[in-house]
Amino acid sequence: MNFKSIFAVATLCLLSSASLPAREVESFNEGWRFAPTRAVSSGWGGPRVSWKNVDLPHTWNAEDFMNDEGYRRGYGTYTKTFDAPDEYRGKRVFIKFEGAGSMATVLVNNTLVGEHKGAYNTFTFEITKYLRIGTTNTITVICNNEQRFDIAPQAGDFNVYGGLYRDVWIEVMEPQCISPLHFSSNGVFIHQNLVNEKRAELGVDVYLSTQSDYKDCEVVFCLEDASGKVVATKRSTLVNNDRASCFVGLDNPHLWNGKDDPYLYNAVTVLMKNGKEIDRVEEKIGLRYFWVDPDKGFFLNGKHLKLQGVCRHQDWLQFASALTQEQHLADYDFFDEIGANALRLAHYPQAKFMFQEADKRGYIVW
């Protein structure tokens, strides 16, 4: 890549969001109704269903989770009306749930969109074809936290709460986009193939999604330092099986070094079509290497690090698992206060925010 190309890529990555973004992400947490049963507007649950207004995160076990008789395990239904504006025409619309306990059935305008089993992982559905553009729509999510033989965990020393207990998002994208459907990730996987004080080599896999093809599309990957300066770039025009891959190298990387120096780069992935940006994903990343010695313990960037930490559940008195970002931060402030530098996030995938904050504050996470 010549200097002119490098400059063009760097300029692209540094473009501000002053122009309208091709990807729109909106919180979908407010304005739900909840009924402690299985119910939809076509009649499930019958006329006796009693609805109450709730905002997310929400669990129906916030009050009974310490009952001697046990907490309620069964059905609960959430429903919400929302507008699909004319701006959605020609776009693709996705709904992302960061967690639902522990099985979720999703309907849009009383049409089944899909089901998800498992209380602790994010899942995403495309709802484009189910929407009525320019008018009001209804979404219904039926949750069930009954014990089932096909959903883990079967048993444990913690409760499996019911409900939409993590954030929900609406994502609006172009017909070609960085895929939100690949295991409900952000579509960008960065592999730290080699990291040391002299060199970092990264392999990048970008998963894409299209309603047609990838003609005239290319992927641009940039690594920005903490000041926003582009320090590494790579383009990829080859898309194979909905995936574009590239390799990026960086000399003398600034290493992420735990609480002493939790330095983060900004990884920027841009999808272009005919030279125009049509999608973008940004994620903070720390470059580091580590190993565990059976006799000497944990080593970070070649130096021994004594791990001092706690085992953390996503669980608060009077809230159960339905925690907000402010409550996650309150837990982190407590970890800082007691001098912890490591966390065991037990016993399940916790909110993505917990991992992002661990990177930001310099915590080792198990």
Contacts in CASP RR format, 6 or more apart in sequence:
PFRMAT RR
TARGET T0000
AUTHOR 0000-0000-0000
METHOD contacts of the structure
MODEL  1
MNFKSIFAVATLCLLSSASLPAREVESFNEGWRFAPTRAVSSGWGGPRVS
WKNVDLPHTWNAEDFMNDEGYRRGYGTYTKTFDAPDEYRGKRVFIKFEGA
GSMATVLVNNTLVGEHKGAYNTFTFEITKYLRIGTTNTITVICNNEQRFD
IAPQAGDFNVYGGLYRDVWIEVMEPQCISPLHFSSNGVFIHQNLVNEKRA
ELGVDVYLSTQSDYKDCEVVFCLEDASGKVVATKRSTLVNNDRASCFVGL
DNPHLWNGKDDPYLYNAVTVLMKNGKEIDRVEEKIGLRYFWVDPDKGFFL
NGKHLKLQGVCRHQDWLQFASALTQEQHLADYDFFDEIGANALRLAHYPQ
AKFMFQEADKRGYIVW
1 9 0 8 1.000
1 233 0 8 1.000
1 235 0 8 1.000
5 235 0 8 1.000
6 233 0 8 1.000
9 220 0 8 1.000
9 222 0 8 1.000
9 230 0 8 1.000
9 233 0 8 1.000
9 235 0 8 1.000
10 222 0 8 1.000
10 230 0 8 1.000
10 233 0 8 1.000
12 220 0 8 1.000
12 222 0 8 1.000
12 270 0 8 1.000
12 272 0 8 1.000
12 277 0 8 1.000
13 220 0 8 1.000
13 222 0 8 1.000
13 224 0 8 1.000
13 230 0 8 1.000
13 233 0 8 1.000
13 268 0 8 1.000
13 270 0 8 1.000
14 224 0 8 1.000
14 228 0 8 1.000
14 230 0 8 1.000
15 277 0 8 1.000
21 280 0 8 1.000
22 173 0 8 1.000
22 174 0 8 1.000
22 177 0 8 1.000
22 277 0 8 1.000
22 278 0 8 1.000
22 279 0 8 1.000
22 280 0 8 1.000
23 171 0 8 1.000
23 172 0 8 1.000
23 173 0 8 1.000
23 174 0 8 1.000
23 177 0 8 1.000
23 279 0 8 1.000
23 280 0 8 1.000
23 281 0 8 1.000
24 171 0 8 1.000
24 172 0 8 1.000
24 173 0 8 1.000
25 169 0 8 1.000
25 170 0 8 1.000
25 171 0 8 1.000
25 172 0 8 1.000
26 169 0 8 1.000
26 170 0 8 1.000
26 171 0 8 1.000
26 172 0 8 1.000
27 167 0 8 1.000
27 168 0 8 1.000
27 169 0 8 1.000
28 56 0 8 1.000
28 80 0 8 1.000
28 82 0 8 1.000
28 95 0 8 1.000
28 168 0 8 1.000
28 169 0 8 1.000
28 170 0 8 1.000
29 55 0 8 1.000
29 56 0 8 1.000
29 57 0 8 1.000
29 167 0 8 1.000
29 168 0 8 1.000
30 55 0 8 1.000
30 56 0 8 1.000
31 53 0 8 1.000
31 54 0 8 1.000
31 55 0 8 1.000
31 80 0 8 1.000
32 53 0 8 1.000
32 54 0 8 1.000
32 55 0 8 1.000
32 56 0 8 1.000
32 58 0 8 1.000
32 78 0 8 1.000
32 79 0 8 1.000
32 80 0 8 1.000
32 164 0 8 1.000
33 51 0 8 1.000
33 52 0 8 1.000
33 53 0 8 1.000
33 54 0 8 1.000
33 78 0 8 1.000
33 79 0 8 1.000
33 80 0 8 1.000
34 51 0 8 1.000
34 52 0 8 1.000
34 53 0 8 1.000
34 54 0 8 1.000
34 58 0 8 1.000
34 60 0 8 1.000
34 76 0 8 1.000
34 77 0 8 1.000
34 78 0 8 1.000
35 45 0 8 1.000
35 49 0 8 1.000
35 50 0 8 1.000
35 51 0 8 1.000
35 52 0 8 1.000
35 76 0 8 1.000
35 77 0 8 1.000
35 79 0 8 1.000
36 50 0 8 1.000
36 60 0 8 1.000
36 72 0 8 1.000
36 75 0 8 1.000
36 76 0 8 1.000
37 45 0 8 1.000
37 49 0 8 1.000
37 75 0 8 1.000
37 76 0 8 1.000
37 77 0 8 1.000
38 44 0 8 1.000
38 45 0 8 1.000
38 75 0 8 1.000
38 76 0 8 1.000
38 77 0 8 1.000
38 142 0 8 1.000
38 144 0 8 1.000
39 45 0 8 1.000
39 46 0 8 1.000
39 49 0 8 1.000
39 76 0 8 1.000
39 77 0 8 1.000
39 142 0 8 1.000
40 77 0 8 1.000
40 79 0 8 1.000
40 107 0 8 1.000
40 110 0 8 1.000
40 140 0 8 1.000
40 142 0 8 1.000
41 79 0 8 1.000
41 110 0 8 1.000
41 138 0 8 1.000
41 140 0 8 1.000
42 110 0 8 1.000
44 77 0 8 1.000
51 79 0 8 1.000
54 78 0 8 1.000
56 164 0 8 1.000
56 165 0 8 1.000
56 166 0 8 1.000
56 167 0 8 1.000
56 168 0 8 1.000
56 322 0 8 1.000
57 164 0 8 1.000
57 165 0 8 1.000
57 166 0 8 1.000
57 167 0 8 1.000
57 321 0 8 1.000
57 322 0 8 1.000
57 323 0 8 1.000
57 324 0 8 1.000
58 78 0 8 1.000
58 163 0 8 1.000
58 164 0 8 1.000
58 165 0 8 1.000
58 322 0 8 1.000
59 101 0 8 1.000
59 161 0 8 1.000
59 162 0 8 1.000
59 163 0 8 1.000
59 165 0 8 1.000
59 319 0 8 1.000
59 320 0 8 1.000
59 321 0 8 1.000
59 322 0 8 1.000
60 72 0 8 1.000
60 76 0 8 1.000
60 161 0 8 1.000
60 162 0 8 1.000
60 163 0 8 1.000
61 71 0 8 1.000
61 72 0 8 1.000
61 145 0 8 1.000
61 159 0 8 1.000
61 161 0 8 1.000
61 162 0 8 1.000
61 320 0 8 1.000
61 321 0 8 1.000
62 318 0 8 1.000
62 319 0 8 1.000
62 320 0 8 1.000
62 322 0 8 1.000
63 318 0 8 1.000
64 70 0 8 1.000
64 71 0 8 1.000
64 72 0 8 1.000
65 71 0 8 1.000
65 159 0 8 1.000
65 161 0 8 1.000
65 320 0 8 1.000
71 159 0 8 1.000
71 161 0 8 1.000
73 145 0 8 1.000
73 146 0 8 1.000
73 147 0 8 1.000
73 160 0 8 1.000
73 162 0 8 1.000
74 144 0 8 1.000
74 145 0 8 1.000
74 146 0 8 1.000
74 162 0 8 1.000
75 142 0 8 1.000
75 143 0 8 1.000
75 144 0 8 1.000
75 146 0 8 1.000
76 142 0 8 1.000
76 143 0 8 1.000
76 144 0 8 1.000
76 162 0 8 1.000
76 163 0 8 1.000
77 140 0 8 1.000
77 141 0 8 1.000
77 142 0 8 1.000
77 143 0 8 1.000
78 140 0 8 1.000
78 141 0 8 1.000
78 142 0 8 1.000
78 143 0 8 1.000
78 163 0 8 1.000
78 164 0 8 1.000
79 138 0 8 1.000
79 139 0 8 1.000
79 140 0 8 1.000
79 141 0 8 1.000
80 138 0 8 1.000
80 139 0 8 1.000
81 136 0 8 1.000
81 137 0 8 1.000
81 138 0 8 1.000
82 136 0 8 1.000
82 137 0 8 1.000
82 138 0 8 1.000
82 139 0 8 1.000
82 170 0 8 1.000
83 134 0 8 1.000
83 135 0 8 1.000
83 136 0 8 1.000
83 137 0 8 1.000
84 93 0 8 1.000
84 131 0 8 1.000
84 132 0 8 1.000
84 133 0 8 1.000
84 134 0 8 1.000
84 135 0 8 1.000
84 137 0 8 1.000
85 133 0 8 1.000
85 134 0 8 1.000
86 133 0 8 1.000
86 134 0 8 1.000
87 172 0 8 1.000
88 131 0 8 1.000
88 133 0 8 1.000
88 134 0 8 1.000
88 172 0 8 1.000
89 133 0 8 1.000
90 175 0 8 1.000
91 128 0 8 1.000
91 172 0 8 1.000
91 173 0 8 1.000
91 174 0 8 1.000
91 175 0 8 1.000
92 126 0 8 1.000
92 128 0 8 1.000
92 172 0 8 1.000
92 173 0 8 1.000
92 174 0 8 1.000
92 175 0 8 1.000
92 177 0 8 1.000
92 209 0 8 1.000
92 211 0 8 1.000
93 126 0 8 1.000
93 127 0 8 1.000
93 128 0 8 1.000
93 131 0 8 1.000
93 170 0 8 1.000
93 171 0 8 1.000
93 172 0 8 1.000
93 173 0 8 1.000
94 124 0 8 1.000
94 125 0 8 1.000
94 126 0 8 1.000
94 127 0 8 1.000
94 170 0 8 1.000
94 171 0 8 1.000
94 172 0 8 1.000
94 173 0 8 1.000
94 180 0 8 1.000
94 181 0 8 1.000
95 106 0 8 1.000
95 124 0 8 1.000
95 125 0 8 1.000
95 127 0 8 1.000
95 139 0 8 1.000
95 168 0 8 1.000
95 169 0 8 1.000
95 170 0 8 1.000
95 171 0 8 1.000
96 122 0 8 1.000
96 123 0 8 1.000
96 124 0 8 1.000
96 168 0 8 1.000
96 169 0 8 1.000
96 170 0 8 1.000
96 171 0 8 1.000
96 180 0 8 1.000
96 184 0 8 1.000
97 104 0 8 1.000
97 106 0 8 1.000
97 116 0 8 1.000
97 122 0 8 1.000
97 123 0 8 1.000
97 124 0 8 1.000
97 141 0 8 1.000
97 164 0 8 1.000
97 166 0 8 1.000
97 168 0 8 1.000
98 122 0 8 1.000
98 166 0 8 1.000
98 167 0 8 1.000
98 168 0 8 1.000
98 169 0 8 1.000
98 351 0 8 1.000
98 352 0 8 1.000
99 119 0 8 1.000
99 120 0 8 1.000
99 121 0 8 1.000
99 122 0 8 1.000
99 123 0 8 1.000
99 164 0 8 1.000
99 165 0 8 1.000
99 166 0 8 1.000
100 116 0 8 1.000
100 118 0 8 1.000
100 119 0 8 1.000
100 123 0 8 1.000
100 141 0 8 1.000
100 143 0 8 1.000
100 162 0 8 1.000
100 163 0 8 1.000
100 164 0 8 1.000
100 165 0 8 1.000
100 166 0 8 1.000
101 118 0 8 1.000
101 119 0 8 1.000
101 143 0 8 1.000
101 144 0 8 1.000
101 145 0 8 1.000
101 160 0 8 1.000
101 161 0 8 1.000
101 162 0 8 1.000
101 163 0 8 1.000
101 165 0 8 1.000
102 117 0 8 1.000
102 118 0 8 1.000
102 119 0 8 1.000
102 143 0 8 1.000
102 144 0 8 1.000
102 145 0 8 1.000
102 148 0 8 1.000
102 151 0 8 1.000
102 160 0 8 1.000
102 162 0 8 1.000
103 115 0 8 1.000
103 116 0 8 1.000
103 117 0 8 1.000
103 118 0 8 1.000
103 143 0 8 1.000
103 144 0 8 1.000
103 145 0 8 1.000
103 148 0 8 1.000
103 151 0 8 1.000
104 115 0 8 1.000
104 116 0 8 1.000
104 123 0 8 1.000
104 141 0 8 1.000
104 142 0 8 1.000
104 143 0 8 1.000
104 144 0 8 1.000
104 164 0 8 1.000
105 112 0 8 1.000
105 114 0 8 1.000
105 115 0 8 1.000
105 141 0 8 1.000
105 142 0 8 1.000
105 144 0 8 1.000
106 112 0 8 1.000
106 113 0 8 1.000
106 114 0 8 1.000
106 115 0 8 1.000
106 116 0 8 1.000
106 125 0 8 1.000
106 139 0 8 1.000
106 140 0 8 1.000
106 141 0 8 1.000
107 113 0 8 1.000
107 139 0 8 1.000
107 140 0 8 1.000
107 141 0 8 1.000
107 142 0 8 1.000
108 127 0 8 1.000
108 130 0 8 1.000
108 131 0 8 1.000
108 137 0 8 1.000
108 138 0 8 1.000
108 139 0 8 1.000
108 140 0 8 1.000
109 130 0 8 1.000
109 131 0 8 1.000
109 132 0 8 1.000
109 137 0 8 1.000
109 138 0 8 1.000
110 138 0 8 1.000
110 140 0 8 1.000
111 130 0 8 1.000
113 125 0 8 1.000
113 127 0 8 1.000
113 130 0 8 1.000
114 125 0 8 1.000
116 123 0 8 1.000
117 148 0 8 1.000
117 150 0 8 1.000
117 151 0 8 1.000
118 151 0 8 1.000
118 152 0 8 1.000
119 145 0 8 1.000
119 151 0 8 1.000
119 160 0 8 1.000
119 161 0 8 1.000
119 162 0 8 1.000
119 348 0 8 1.000
120 348 0 8 1.000
120 349 0 8 1.000
120 350 0 8 1.000
121 184 0 8 1.000
121 349 0 8 1.000
122 184 0 8 1.000
122 185 0 8 1.000
122 352 0 8 1.000
123 184 0 8 1.000
124 171 0 8 1.000
124 180 0 8 1.000
124 181 0 8 1.000
124 184 0 8 1.000
126 181 0 8 1.000
127 139 0 8 1.000
130 137 0 8 1.000
131 137 0 8 1.000
141 164 0 8 1.000
143 162 0 8 1.000
143 163 0 8 1.000
143 164 0 8 1.000
144 162 0 8 1.000
145 160 0 8 1.000
145 161 0 8 1.000
145 162 0 8 1.000
145 163 0 8 1.000
147 154 0 8 1.000
147 160 0 8 1.000
153 160 0 8 1.000
153 347 0 8 1.000
153 348 0 8 1.000
156 347 0 8 1.000
158 313 0 8 1.000
158 315 0 8 1.000
158 346 0 8 1.000
158 347 0 8 1.000
159 315 0 8 1.000
159 320 0 8 1.000
159 321 0 8 1.000
161 320 0 8 1.000
161 321 0 8 1.000
161 322 0 8 1.000
163 322 0 8 1.000
165 320 0 8 1.000
165 321 0 8 1.000
165 322 0 8 1.000
165 323 0 8 1.000
166 351 0 8 1.000
167 351 0 8 1.000
171 180 0 8 1.000
173 180 0 8 1.000
173 279 0 8 1.000
174 273 0 8 1.000
174 278 0 8 1.000
174 279 0 8 1.000
175 210 0 8 1.000
175 211 0 8 1.000
175 212 0 8 1.000
176 208 0 8 1.000
176 209 0 8 1.000
176 210 0 8 1.000
176 211 0 8 1.000
176 212 0 8 1.000
176 214 0 8 1.000
176 217 0 8 1.000
176 271 0 8 1.000
176 273 0 8 1.000
176 278 0 8 1.000
176 279 0 8 1.000
177 208 0 8 1.000
177 209 0 8 1.000
177 210 0 8 1.000
177 271 0 8 1.000
177 278 0 8 1.000
177 279 0 8 1.000
178 186 0 8 1.000
178 187 0 8 1.000
178 188 0 8 1.000
178 206 0 8 1.000
178 207 0 8 1.000
178 208 0 8 1.000
178 209 0 8 1.000
178 269 0 8 1.000
178 271 0 8 1.000
178 279 0 8 1.000
178 280 0 8 1.000
178 281 0 8 1.000
179 187 0 8 1.000
179 207 0 8 1.000
179 208 0 8 1.000
179 209 0 8 1.000
179 242 0 8 1.000
180 186 0 8 1.000
180 187 0 8 1.000
180 209 0 8 1.000
181 209 0 8 1.000
182 207 0 8 1.000
185 207 0 8 1.000
186 281 0 8 1.000
186 283 0 8 1.000
187 206 0 8 1.000
187 207 0 8 1.000
187 281 0 8 1.000
188 204 0 8 1.000
188 205 0 8 1.000
188 206 0 8 1.000
188 207 0 8 1.000
188 267 0 8 1.000
188 269 0 8 1.000
188 281 0 8 1.000
188 283 0 8 1.000
189 204 0 8 1.000
189 205 0 8 1.000
189 206 0 8 1.000
189 207 0 8 1.000
190 202 0 8 1.000
190 203 0 8 1.000
190 204 0 8 1.000
190 267 0 8 1.000
190 283 0 8 1.000
190 285 0 8 1.000
191 202 0 8 1.000
191 203 0 8 1.000
191 204 0 8 1.000
191 205 0 8 1.000
192 200 0 8 1.000
192 202 0 8 1.000
192 287 0 8 1.000
192 288 0 8 1.000
192 289 0 8 1.000
193 201 0 8 1.000
193 202 0 8 1.000
193 203 0 8 1.000
193 247 0 8 1.000
194 200 0 8 1.000
194 201 0 8 1.000
195 201 0 8 1.000
195 253 0 8 1.000
195 255 0 8 1.000
195 287 0 8 1.000
195 288 0 8 1.000
195 289 0 8 1.000
196 289 0 8 1.000
197 252 0 8 1.000
197 253 0 8 1.000
197 255 0 8 1.000
197 301 0 8 1.000
198 251 0 8 1.000
198 252 0 8 1.000
199 249 0 8 1.000
199 250 0 8 1.000
199 251 0 8 1.000
199 252 0 8 1.000
199 253 0 8 1.000
200 249 0 8 1.000
200 250 0 8 1.000
200 253 0 8 1.000
200 287 0 8 1.000
201 247 0 8 1.000
201 248 0 8 1.000
201 249 0 8 1.000
201 250 0 8 1.000
202 223 0 8 1.000
202 232 0 8 1.000
202 247 0 8 1.000
202 248 0 8 1.000
202 249 0 8 1.000
202 250 0 8 1.000
203 245 0 8 1.000
203 246 0 8 1.000
203 247 0 8 1.000
203 248 0 8 1.000
204 221 0 8 1.000
204 234 0 8 1.000
204 245 0 8 1.000
204 246 0 8 1.000
204 247 0 8 1.000
204 248 0 8 1.000
204 269 0 8 1.000
205 243 0 8 1.000
205 244 0 8 1.000
205 245 0 8 1.000
206 219 0 8 1.000
206 221 0 8 1.000
206 236 0 8 1.000
206 243 0 8 1.000
206 244 0 8 1.000
206 245 0 8 1.000
206 246 0 8 1.000
206 269 0 8 1.000
206 271 0 8 1.000
207 242 0 8 1.000
207 243 0 8 1.000
208 214 0 8 1.000
208 217 0 8 1.000
208 219 0 8 1.000
208 239 0 8 1.000
208 242 0 8 1.000
208 243 0 8 1.000
208 244 0 8 1.000
208 271 0 8 1.000
209 242 0 8 1.000
210 242 0 8 1.000
214 239 0 8 1.000
216 273 0 8 1.000
216 274 0 8 1.000
216 275 0 8 1.000
217 237 0 8 1.000
217 239 0 8 1.000
217 271 0 8 1.000
217 272 0 8 1.000
217 273 0 8 1.000
217 278 0 8 1.000
218 235 0 8 1.000
218 236 0 8 1.000
218 237 0 8 1.000
218 244 0 8 1.000
218 271 0 8 1.000
218 272 0 8 1.000
218 275 0 8 1.000
219 235 0 8 1.000
219 236 0 8 1.000
219 237 0 8 1.000
219 239 0 8 1.000
219 244 0 8 1.000
219 246 0 8 1.000
219 269 0 8 1.000
219 270 0 8 1.000
219 271 0 8 1.000
219 272 0 8 1.000
220 233 0 8 1.000
220 234 0 8 1.000
220 235 0 8 1.000
220 236 0 8 1.000
220 269 0 8 1.000
220 270 0 8 1.000
220 272 0 8 1.000
221 233 0 8 1.000
221 234 0 8 1.000
221 235 0 8 1.000
221 236 0 8 1.000
221 246 0 8 1.000
221 248 0 8 1.000
221 267 0 8 1.000
221 268 0 8 1.000
221 269 0 8 1.000
221 270 0 8 1.000
222 230 0 8 1.000
222 232 0 8 1.000
222 233 0 8 1.000
222 267 0 8 1.000
222 268 0 8 1.000
222 269 0 8 1.000
222 270 0 8 1.000
223 230 0 8 1.000
223 231 0 8 1.000
223 232 0 8 1.000
223 233 0 8 1.000
223 248 0 8 1.000
223 250 0 8 1.000
223 265 0 8 1.000
223 266 0 8 1.000
223 267 0 8 1.000
223 268 0 8 1.000
224 230 0 8 1.000
224 231 0 8 1.000
224 265 0 8 1.000
224 266 0 8 1.000
224 267 0 8 1.000
224 268 0 8 1.000
225 231 0 8 1.000
225 254 0 8 1.000
225 265 0 8 1.000
225 266 0 8 1.000
226 254 0 8 1.000
226 263 0 8 1.000
226 264 0 8 1.000
226 265 0 8 1.000
226 266 0 8 1.000
228 266 0 8 1.000
231 250 0 8 1.000
231 265 0 8 1.000
232 248 0 8 1.000
232 249 0 8 1.000
232 250 0 8 1.000
233 248 0 8 1.000
234 246 0 8 1.000
234 247 0 8 1.000
234 248 0 8 1.000
235 246 0 8 1.000
236 244 0 8 1.000
236 245 0 8 1.000
236 246 0 8 1.000
237 244 0 8 1.000
238 244 0 8 1.000
238 245 0 8 1.000
250 287 0 8 1.000
253 287 0 8 1.000
254 263 0 8 1.000
254 265 0 8 1.000
254 287 0 8 1.000
255 261 0 8 1.000
255 263 0 8 1.000
255 286 0 8 1.000
255 287 0 8 1.000
255 288 0 8 1.000
255 289 0 8 1.000
255 301 0 8 1.000
256 262 0 8 1.000
256 263 0 8 1.000
256 264 0 8 1.000
256 286 0 8 1.000
256 287 0 8 1.000
256 288 0 8 1.000
256 359 0 8 1.000
256 362 0 8 1.000
257 263 0 8 1.000
257 288 0 8 1.000
257 300 0 8 1.000
257 301 0 8 1.000
258 288 0 8 1.000
258 300 0 8 1.000
258 305 0 8 1.000
258 341 0 8 1.000
258 362 0 8 1.000
258 363 0 8 1.000
258 364 0 8 1.000
259 341 0 8 1.000
259 361 0 8 1.000
259 362 0 8 1.000
259 363 0 8 1.000
262 359 0 8 1.000
262 360 0 8 1.000
262 361 0 8 1.000
262 362 0 8 1.000
263 286 0 8 1.000
264 284 0 8 1.000
264 285 0 8 1.000
264 286 0 8 1.000
264 359 0 8 1.000
264 360 0 8 1.000
265 284 0 8 1.000
265 285 0 8 1.000
265 286 0 8 1.000
265 287 0 8 1.000
266 282 0 8 1.000
266 283 0 8 1.000
266 284 0 8 1.000
266 285 0 8 1.000
267 282 0 8 1.000
267 283 0 8 1.000
267 284 0 8 1.000
267 285 0 8 1.000
268 280 0 8 1.000
268 281 0 8 1.000
268 282 0 8 1.000
269 280 0 8 1.000
269 281 0 8 1.000
269 282 0 8 1.000
270 277 0 8 1.000
270 279 0 8 1.000
270 280 0 8 1.000
271 277 0 8 1.000
271 278 0 8 1.000
271 279 0 8 1.000
271 280 0 8 1.000
272 278 0 8 1.000
284 356 0 8 1.000
284 359 0 8 1.000
284 360 0 8 1.000
285 359 0 8 1.000
286 359 0 8 1.000
288 300 0 8 1.000
288 301 0 8 1.000
289 300 0 8 1.000
289 301 0 8 1.000
289 302 0 8 1.000
290 298 0 8 1.000
290 299 0 8 1.000
290 300 0 8 1.000
290 301 0 8 1.000
290 302 0 8 1.000
291 298 0 8 1.000
291 299 0 8 1.000
291 302 0 8 1.000
292 298 0 8 1.000
292 299 0 8 1.000
293 299 0 8 1.000
296 304 0 8 1.000
297 304 0 8 1.000
298 304 0 8 1.000
298 305 0 8 1.000
298 306 0 8 1.000
298 307 0 8 1.000
298 364 0 8 1.000
299 305 0 8 1.000
300 364 0 8 1.000
305 341 0 8 1.000
305 364 0 8 1.000
307 341 0 8 1.000
307 342 0 8 1.000
307 364 0 8 1.000
308 339 0 8 1.000
308 340 0 8 1.000
308 341 0 8 1.000
308 342 0 8 1.000
309 335 0 8 1.000
309 339 0 8 1.000
309 340 0 8 1.000
309 341 0 8 1.000
309 342 0 8 1.000
309 343 0 8 1.000
309 344 0 8 1.000
310 335 0 8 1.000
310 338 0 8 1.000
310 340 0 8 1.000
310 343 0 8 1.000
310 344 0 8 1.000
311 343 0 8 1.000
311 344 0 8 1.000
311 346 0 8 1.000
312 331 0 8 1.000
312 335 0 8 1.000
312 343 0 8 1.000
312 344 0 8 1.000
312 345 0 8 1.000
312 346 0 8 1.000
312 350 0 8 1.000
312 354 0 8 1.000
313 346 0 8 1.000
313 347 0 8 1.000
314 321 0 8 1.000
314 323 0 8 1.000
314 350 0 8 1.000
314 351 0 8 1.000
314 354 0 8 1.000
315 321 0 8 1.000
316 323 0 8 1.000
316 327 0 8 1.000
319 327 0 8 1.000
323 351 0 8 1.000
325 353 0 8 1.000
328 351 0 8 1.000
328 353 0 8 1.000
328 354 0 8 1.000
328 357 0 8 1.000
329 357 0 8 1.000
332 357 0 8 1.000
332 361 0 8 1.000
335 343 0 8 1.000
335 363 0 8 1.000
336 361 0 8 1.000
340 363 0 8 1.000
341 362 0 8 1.000
341 363 0 8 1.000
341 364 0 8 1.000
342 363 0 8 1.000
342 364 0 8 1.000
342 365 0 8 1.000
342 366 0 8 1.000
343 358 0 8 1.000
343 363 0 8 1.000
343 364 0 8 1.000
343 365 0 8 1.000
343 366 0 8 1.000
344 365 0 8 1.000
344 366 0 8 1.000
345 354 0 8 1.000
345 355 0 8 1.000
345 365 0 8 1.000
345 366 0 8 1.000
355 365 0 8 1.000
358 364 0 8 1.000
358 365 0 8 1.000
END
